[in-house]
Amino acid sequence: MEIFLKLVEKNGLIVGFLVIGVIVAFSELFSKKVLNSKIPGSAIAIFLGLVLGYVSGVFTGGEKGLSDIAIFKGVGILGGAMFRDFAIVATAIGASFYLVRKAGLLGMIFLFFGIGLFFFMGVLLAYAWGYRDAASLCTIGAGACTYIVGPVTGAAVGASSEVIALSIAAGVVKTIAVTIITPIAAQKIGLNSPESAMAFGGLMGTSSGVAAGLAATDPKLVPYGAVTATFYTGLGCLICPSLFFILLEMIF
Protein backbone atom coordinates (compact mmCIF):
# COMPACT_ATOMS: atom_id res chain seq x y z
CA MET A 1 0.00 0.00 0.00
CA GLU A 2 2.86 2.40 0.78
CA ILE A 3 4.41 1.70 -2.62
CA PHE A 4 1.02 2.29 -4.27
CA LEU A 5 0.46 5.59 -2.46
CA LYS A 6 3.95 6.84 -3.37
CA LEU A 7 3.34 5.88 -7.00
CA VAL A 8 0.03 7.74 -7.03
CA GLU A 9 1.51 10.86 -5.41
CA LYS A 10 4.36 10.97 -7.92
CA ASN A 11 1.95 10.63 -10.84
CA GLY A 12 -0.80 12.92 -9.61
CA LEU A 13 -1.72 14.35 -13.01
CA ILE A 14 -2.16 10.87 -14.52
CA VAL A 15 -4.38 9.92 -11.60
CA GLY A 16 -6.32 13.13 -12.19
CA PHE A 17 -6.98 12.16 -15.80
CA LEU A 18 -8.00 8.68 -14.63
CA VAL A 19 -10.45 10.02 -12.04
CA ILE A 20 -12.06 12.41 -14.52
CA GLY A 21 -12.22 9.65 -17.12
CA VAL A 22 -14.02 7.30 -14.73
CA ILE A 23 -16.51 10.02 -13.76
CA VAL A 24 -17.23 10.91 -17.40
CA ALA A 25 -17.59 7.24 -18.41
CA PHE A 26 -19.98 6.55 -15.52
CA SER A 27 -21.98 9.71 -16.29
CA GLU A 28 -22.39 8.81 -19.97
CA LEU A 29 -23.46 5.28 -19.07
CA PHE A 30 -25.91 6.54 -16.44
CA SER A 31 -27.35 9.06 -18.90
CA LYS A 32 -27.95 6.45 -21.60
CA LYS A 33 -29.09 3.50 -19.49
CA VAL A 34 -31.06 5.21 -16.72
CA LEU A 35 -32.17 8.60 -18.06
CA ASN A 36 -32.54 7.66 -21.74
CA SER A 37 -30.18 10.53 -22.66
CA LYS A 38 -32.69 13.15 -21.47
CA ILE A 39 -29.91 14.78 -19.45
CA PRO A 40 -26.47 14.92 -21.15
CA GLY A 41 -23.77 12.82 -19.55
CA SER A 42 -21.53 15.88 -19.41
CA ALA A 43 -24.03 17.71 -17.18
CA ILE A 44 -24.16 14.70 -14.85
CA ALA A 45 -20.35 14.60 -14.75
CA ILE A 46 -20.18 18.28 -13.84
CA PHE A 47 -22.73 17.76 -11.07
CA LEU A 48 -20.83 14.76 -9.70
CA GLY A 49 -17.63 16.79 -9.72
CA LEU A 50 -19.30 19.53 -7.67
CA VAL A 51 -20.66 16.96 -5.20
CA LEU A 52 -17.25 15.31 -4.81
CA GLY A 53 -15.63 18.69 -4.31
CA TYR A 54 -18.14 19.62 -1.61
CA VAL A 55 -17.93 16.29 0.21
CA SER A 56 -14.13 16.38 0.10
CA GLY A 57 -14.09 19.92 1.45
CA VAL A 58 -16.31 18.92 4.36
CA PHE A 59 -14.26 15.78 5.02
CA THR A 60 -10.82 17.43 4.92
CA GLY A 61 -11.74 20.93 6.04
CA GLY A 62 -9.75 22.28 3.11
CA GLU A 63 -10.56 24.80 0.40
CA LYS A 64 -9.61 22.93 -2.79
CA GLY A 65 -12.19 20.17 -2.82
CA LEU A 66 -11.09 16.74 -4.01
CA SER A 67 -7.48 17.86 -4.52
CA ASP A 68 -7.11 18.38 -0.75
CA ILE A 69 -6.91 14.58 -0.53
CA ALA A 70 -3.28 13.69 -1.25
CA ILE A 71 -3.89 10.92 -3.78
CA PHE A 72 -6.20 13.20 -5.79
CA LYS A 73 -4.01 16.30 -5.85
CA GLY A 74 -3.56 15.89 -9.61
CA VAL A 75 -7.24 16.75 -10.04
CA GLY A 76 -6.40 20.24 -8.78
CA ILE A 77 -3.78 20.66 -11.49
CA LEU A 78 -6.08 19.30 -14.17
CA GLY A 79 -8.90 21.57 -13.03
CA GLY A 80 -6.73 24.66 -12.63
CA ALA A 81 -6.73 27.85 -14.67
CA MET A 82 -3.76 26.76 -16.81
CA PHE A 83 -5.46 23.68 -18.25
CA ARG A 84 -8.77 25.52 -18.56
CA ASP A 85 -7.23 28.35 -20.59
CA PHE A 86 -5.17 25.87 -22.62
CA ALA A 87 -8.34 23.97 -23.52
CA ILE A 88 -10.08 27.18 -24.61
CA VAL A 89 -7.11 28.31 -26.69
CA ALA A 90 -6.75 24.84 -28.24
CA THR A 91 -10.34 24.85 -29.43
CA ALA A 92 -9.80 28.28 -31.00
CA ILE A 93 -7.91 26.59 -33.85
CA GLY A 94 -11.28 25.75 -35.40
CA ALA A 95 -12.69 29.25 -34.97
CA SER A 96 -13.50 31.29 -38.05
CA PHE A 97 -12.50 34.95 -37.93
CA TYR A 98 -15.19 35.65 -40.53
CA LEU A 99 -17.89 34.26 -38.23
CA VAL A 100 -16.51 36.16 -35.25
CA ARG A 101 -16.59 39.40 -37.20
CA LYS A 102 -20.04 38.61 -38.59
CA ALA A 103 -21.50 38.05 -35.13
CA GLY A 104 -19.54 40.88 -33.53
CA LEU A 105 -22.40 43.40 -33.39
CA LEU A 106 -24.83 40.85 -31.98
CA GLY A 107 -22.28 39.80 -29.37
CA MET A 108 -21.65 43.43 -28.41
CA ILE A 109 -25.36 44.11 -27.93
CA PHE A 110 -25.76 41.07 -25.70
CA LEU A 111 -22.56 42.05 -23.88
CA PHE A 112 -23.97 45.35 -22.63
CA PHE A 113 -27.40 43.84 -22.04
CA GLY A 114 -25.93 40.94 -20.03
CA ILE A 115 -23.85 43.18 -17.76
CA GLY A 116 -26.77 45.51 -17.09
CA LEU A 117 -29.19 42.63 -16.47
CA PHE A 118 -27.08 40.68 -13.98
CA PHE A 119 -25.78 43.82 -12.25
CA PHE A 120 -29.23 45.09 -11.41
CA MET A 121 -30.39 41.59 -10.47
CA GLY A 122 -27.51 41.54 -8.00
CA VAL A 123 -28.46 45.00 -6.71
CA LEU A 124 -32.03 43.83 -6.10
CA LEU A 125 -30.70 40.78 -4.27
CA ALA A 126 -28.44 42.94 -2.11
CA TYR A 127 -31.34 45.29 -1.38
CA ALA A 128 -33.45 42.32 -0.30
CA TRP A 129 -30.61 41.28 2.05
CA GLY A 130 -30.90 44.66 3.74
CA TYR A 131 -28.03 46.64 2.19
CA ARG A 132 -28.80 50.27 1.46
CA ASP A 133 -25.43 51.93 0.79
CA ALA A 134 -24.24 52.39 -2.77
CA ALA A 135 -20.86 50.68 -2.21
CA SER A 136 -22.37 47.43 -0.94
CA LEU A 137 -25.12 47.37 -3.54
CA CYS A 138 -22.65 48.04 -6.34
CA THR A 139 -20.20 45.38 -5.14
CA ILE A 140 -22.78 42.60 -4.84
CA GLY A 141 -24.31 43.67 -8.16
CA ALA A 142 -20.88 43.43 -9.77
CA GLY A 143 -20.39 40.01 -8.18
CA ALA A 144 -23.57 38.84 -9.89
CA CYS A 145 -21.80 39.67 -13.17
CA THR A 146 -18.74 37.54 -12.36
CA TYR A 147 -16.76 36.60 -9.26
CA ILE A 148 -13.86 38.64 -10.66
CA VAL A 149 -15.76 41.87 -11.27
CA GLY A 150 -17.18 41.76 -7.73
CA PRO A 151 -13.96 42.06 -5.70
CA VAL A 152 -12.43 44.47 -8.23
CA THR A 153 -15.45 46.74 -7.83
CA GLY A 154 -15.54 46.31 -4.06
CA ALA A 155 -11.90 47.34 -3.71
CA ALA A 156 -12.50 50.37 -5.95
CA VAL A 157 -15.56 51.70 -4.11
CA GLY A 158 -14.40 50.86 -0.59
CA ALA A 159 -16.79 48.03 0.28
CA SER A 160 -16.26 45.90 3.41
CA SER A 161 -14.56 42.52 3.23
CA GLU A 162 -17.84 40.78 4.14
CA VAL A 163 -19.60 42.38 1.18
CA ILE A 164 -16.74 41.49 -1.15
CA ALA A 165 -16.97 37.88 0.05
CA LEU A 166 -20.71 37.90 -0.73
CA SER A 167 -20.01 39.25 -4.20
CA ILE A 168 -17.57 36.41 -4.87
CA ALA A 169 -20.12 33.88 -3.61
CA ALA A 170 -22.78 35.32 -5.93
CA GLY A 171 -20.42 35.03 -8.89
CA VAL A 172 -19.44 31.45 -8.04
CA VAL A 173 -23.10 30.39 -7.78
CA LYS A 174 -23.75 31.95 -11.18
CA THR A 175 -20.76 30.13 -12.70
CA ILE A 176 -21.92 26.76 -11.36
CA ALA A 177 -25.47 27.37 -12.56
CA VAL A 178 -24.33 28.33 -16.07
CA THR A 179 -22.01 25.32 -16.24
CA ILE A 180 -24.74 22.83 -15.36
CA ILE A 181 -27.73 24.39 -17.13
CA THR A 182 -26.07 25.22 -20.48
CA PRO A 183 -25.86 21.67 -21.93
CA ILE A 184 -29.34 20.87 -20.63
CA ALA A 185 -31.01 23.94 -22.12
CA ALA A 186 -28.86 24.28 -25.27
CA GLN A 187 -31.36 22.70 -27.68
CA LYS A 188 -34.33 24.61 -26.27
CA ILE A 189 -32.65 28.02 -26.62
CA GLY A 190 -31.08 27.30 -30.02
CA LEU A 191 -27.49 27.30 -28.79
CA ASN A 192 -26.08 25.52 -31.84
CA SER A 193 -24.11 28.06 -33.90
CA PRO A 194 -21.14 30.42 -33.49
CA GLU A 195 -23.47 33.42 -33.59
CA SER A 196 -25.66 32.08 -30.80
CA ALA A 197 -22.56 31.10 -28.80
CA MET A 198 -21.21 34.66 -28.99
CA ALA A 199 -24.57 36.05 -27.95
CA PHE A 200 -24.72 33.53 -25.10
CA GLY A 201 -21.20 34.38 -23.93
CA GLY A 202 -22.04 38.08 -23.95
CA LEU A 203 -25.25 37.51 -22.02
CA MET A 204 -23.89 35.15 -19.34
CA GLY A 205 -20.41 36.59 -19.07
CA THR A 206 -18.76 34.14 -16.70
CA SER A 207 -15.81 32.81 -18.73
CA SER A 208 -15.40 29.61 -16.72
CA GLY A 209 -19.10 28.78 -16.75
CA VAL A 210 -19.60 29.60 -20.42
CA ALA A 211 -16.50 27.66 -21.51
CA ALA A 212 -17.44 24.59 -19.46
CA GLY A 213 -21.08 24.70 -20.49
CA LEU A 214 -20.30 25.10 -24.18
CA ALA A 215 -17.65 22.38 -24.01
CA ALA A 216 -20.33 20.04 -22.71
CA THR A 217 -22.69 21.20 -25.46
CA ASP A 218 -20.36 21.40 -28.46
CA PRO A 219 -16.59 22.01 -28.10
CA LYS A 220 -16.54 23.88 -31.42
CA LEU A 221 -18.63 26.65 -29.85
CA VAL A 222 -16.25 27.30 -26.95
CA PRO A 223 -13.97 29.90 -28.59
CA TYR A 224 -16.93 31.94 -29.84
CA GLY A 225 -18.58 32.07 -26.42
CA ALA A 226 -15.24 32.70 -24.72
CA VAL A 227 -14.59 35.77 -26.90
CA THR A 228 -17.54 37.78 -25.61
CA ALA A 229 -17.39 36.26 -22.11
CA THR A 230 -13.82 37.54 -21.74
CA PHE A 231 -14.80 41.03 -22.88
CA TYR A 232 -17.68 40.83 -20.40
CA THR A 233 -15.26 40.61 -17.48
CA GLY A 234 -13.13 43.48 -18.72
CA LEU A 235 -16.10 45.72 -19.48
CA GLY A 236 -17.69 44.87 -16.14
CA CYS A 237 -14.51 45.88 -14.28
CA LEU A 238 -14.64 49.18 -16.16
CA ILE A 239 -18.26 50.29 -15.83
CA CYS A 240 -19.42 48.71 -12.55
CA PRO A 241 -17.21 50.77 -10.20
CA SER A 242 -17.64 53.91 -12.31
CA LEU A 243 -20.90 54.45 -14.21
CA PHE A 244 -23.06 52.03 -12.23
CA PHE A 245 -21.63 53.20 -8.90
CA ILE A 246 -22.41 56.82 -9.77
CA LEU A 247 -25.98 55.86 -10.66
CA LEU A 248 -26.44 54.03 -7.37
CA GLU A 249 -25.01 56.96 -5.41
CA MET A 250 -27.55 59.26 -7.07
CA ILE A 251 -30.37 56.89 -6.10
CA PHE A 252 -29.26 55.90 -2.60
C-alpha positions in Angstrom: 0.0 0.0 0.0 2.9 2.4 0.8 4.4 1.7 -2.6 1.0 2.3 -4.3 0.5 5.6 -2.5 3.9 6.8 -3.4 3.3 5.9 -7.0 0.0 7.7 -7.0 1.5 10.9 -5.4 4.4 11.0 -7.9 1.9 10.6 -10.8 -0.8 12.9 -9.6 -1.7 14.4 -13.0 -2.2 10.9 -14.5 -4.4 9.9 -11.6 -6.3 13.1 -12.2 -7.0 12.2 -15.8 -8.0 8.7 -14.6 -10.5 10.0 -12.0 -12.1 12.4 -14.5 -12.2 9.7 -17.1 -14.0 7.3 -14.7 -16.5 10.0 -13.8 -17.2 10.9 -17.4 -17.6 7.2 -18.4 -20.0 6.6 -15.5 -22.0 9.7 -16.3 -22.4 8.8 -20.0 -23.5 5.3 -19.1 -25.9 6.5 -16.4 -27.4 9.1 -18.9 -28.0 6.4 -21.6 -29.1 3.5 -19.5 -31.1 5.2 -16.7 -32.2 8.6 -18.1 -32.5 7.7 -21.7 -30.2 10.5 -22.7 -32.7 13.2 -21.5 -29.9 14.8 -19.5 -26.5 14.9 -21.1 -23.8 12.8 -19.6 -21.5 15.9 -19.4 -24.0 17.7 -17.2 -24.2 14.7 -14.8 -20.3 14.6 -14.7 -20.2 18.3 -13.8 -22.7 17.8 -11.1 -20.8 14.8 -9.7 -17.6 16.8 -9.7 -19.3 19.5 -7.7 -20.7 17.0 -5.2 -17.2 15.3 -4.8 -15.6 18.7 -4.3 -18.1 19.6 -1.6 -17.9 16.3 0.2 -14.1 16.4 0.1 -14.1 19.9 1.5 -16.3 18.9 4.4 -14.3 15.8 5.0 -10.8 17.4 4.9 -11.7 20.9 6.0 -9.7 22.3 3.1 -10.6 24.8 0.4 -9.6 22.9 -2.8 -12.2 20.2 -2.8 -11.1 16.7 -4.0 -7.5 17.9 -4.5 -7.1 18.4 -0.8 -6.9 14.6 -0.5 -3.3 13.7 -1.2 -3.9 10.9 -3.8 -6.2 13.2 -5.8 -4.0 16.3 -5.9 -3.6 15.9 -9.6 -7.2 16.8 -10.0 -6.4 20.2 -8.8 -3.8 20.7 -11.5 -6.1 19.3 -14.2 -8.9 21.6 -13.0 -6.7 24.7 -12.6 -6.7 27.8 -14.7 -3.8 26.8 -16.8 -5.5 23.7 -18.2 -8.8 25.5 -18.6 -7.2 28.4 -20.6 -5.2 25.9 -22.6 -8.3 24.0 -23.5 -10.1 27.2 -24.6 -7.1 28.3 -26.7 -6.7 24.8 -28.2 -10.3 24.9 -29.4 -9.8 28.3 -31.0 -7.9 26.6 -33.9 -11.3 25.8 -35.4 -12.7 29.3 -35.0 -13.5 31.3 -38.0 -12.5 34.9 -37.9 -15.2 35.6 -40.5 -17.9 34.3 -38.2 -16.5 36.2 -35.2 -16.6 39.4 -37.2 -20.0 38.6 -38.6 -21.5 38.1 -35.1 -19.5 40.9 -33.5 -22.4 43.4 -33.4 -24.8 40.8 -32.0 -22.3 39.8 -29.4 -21.6 43.4 -28.4 -25.4 44.1 -27.9 -25.8 41.1 -25.7 -22.6 42.0 -23.9 -24.0 45.3 -22.6 -27.4 43.8 -22.0 -25.9 40.9 -20.0 -23.8 43.2 -17.8 -26.8 45.5 -17.1 -29.2 42.6 -16.5 -27.1 40.7 -14.0 -25.8 43.8 -12.3 -29.2 45.1 -11.4 -30.4 41.6 -10.5 -27.5 41.5 -8.0 -28.5 45.0 -6.7 -32.0 43.8 -6.1 -30.7 40.8 -4.3 -28.4 42.9 -2.1 -31.3 45.3 -1.4 -33.4 42.3 -0.3 -30.6 41.3 2.0 -30.9 44.7 3.7 -28.0 46.6 2.2 -28.8 50.3 1.5 -25.4 51.9 0.8 -24.2 52.4 -2.8 -20.9 50.7 -2.2 -22.4 47.4 -0.9 -25.1 47.4 -3.5 -22.6 48.0 -6.3 -20.2 45.4 -5.1 -22.8 42.6 -4.8 -24.3 43.7 -8.2 -20.9 43.4 -9.8 -20.4 40.0 -8.2 -23.6 38.8 -9.9 -21.8 39.7 -13.2 -18.7 37.5 -12.4 -16.8 36.6 -9.3 -13.9 38.6 -10.7 -15.8 41.9 -11.3 -17.2 41.8 -7.7 -14.0 42.1 -5.7 -12.4 44.5 -8.2 -15.4 46.7 -7.8 -15.5 46.3 -4.1 -11.9 47.3 -3.7 -12.5 50.4 -5.9 -15.6 51.7 -4.1 -14.4 50.9 -0.6 -16.8 48.0 0.3 -16.3 45.9 3.4 -14.6 42.5 3.2 -17.8 40.8 4.1 -19.6 42.4 1.2 -16.7 41.5 -1.2 -17.0 37.9 0.1 -20.7 37.9 -0.7 -20.0 39.3 -4.2 -17.6 36.4 -4.9 -20.1 33.9 -3.6 -22.8 35.3 -5.9 -20.4 35.0 -8.9 -19.4 31.5 -8.0 -23.1 30.4 -7.8 -23.8 32.0 -11.2 -20.8 30.1 -12.7 -21.9 26.8 -11.4 -25.5 27.4 -12.6 -24.3 28.3 -16.1 -22.0 25.3 -16.2 -24.7 22.8 -15.4 -27.7 24.4 -17.1 -26.1 25.2 -20.5 -25.9 21.7 -21.9 -29.3 20.9 -20.6 -31.0 23.9 -22.1 -28.9 24.3 -25.3 -31.4 22.7 -27.7 -34.3 24.6 -26.3 -32.6 28.0 -26.6 -31.1 27.3 -30.0 -27.5 27.3 -28.8 -26.1 25.5 -31.8 -24.1 28.1 -33.9 -21.1 30.4 -33.5 -23.5 33.4 -33.6 -25.7 32.1 -30.8 -22.6 31.1 -28.8 -21.2 34.7 -29.0 -24.6 36.0 -27.9 -24.7 33.5 -25.1 -21.2 34.4 -23.9 -22.0 38.1 -23.9 -25.3 37.5 -22.0 -23.9 35.2 -19.3 -20.4 36.6 -19.1 -18.8 34.1 -16.7 -15.8 32.8 -18.7 -15.4 29.6 -16.7 -19.1 28.8 -16.8 -19.6 29.6 -20.4 -16.5 27.7 -21.5 -17.4 24.6 -19.5 -21.1 24.7 -20.5 -20.3 25.1 -24.2 -17.6 22.4 -24.0 -20.3 20.0 -22.7 -22.7 21.2 -25.5 -20.4 21.4 -28.5 -16.6 22.0 -28.1 -16.5 23.9 -31.4 -18.6 26.7 -29.9 -16.2 27.3 -26.9 -14.0 29.9 -28.6 -16.9 31.9 -29.8 -18.6 32.1 -26.4 -15.2 32.7 -24.7 -14.6 35.8 -26.9 -17.5 37.8 -25.6 -17.4 36.3 -22.1 -13.8 37.5 -21.7 -14.8 41.0 -22.9 -17.7 40.8 -20.4 -15.3 40.6 -17.5 -13.1 43.5 -18.7 -16.1 45.7 -19.5 -17.7 44.9 -16.1 -14.5 45.9 -14.3 -14.6 49.2 -16.2 -18.3 50.3 -15.8 -19.4 48.7 -12.6 -17.2 50.8 -10.2 -17.6 53.9 -12.3 -20.9 54.5 -14.2 -23.1 52.0 -12.2 -21.6 53.2 -8.9 -22.4 56.8 -9.8 -26.0 55.9 -10.7 -26.4 54.0 -7.4 -25.0 57.0 -5.4 -27.5 59.3 -7.1 -30.4 56.9 -6.1 -29.3 55.9 -2.6 
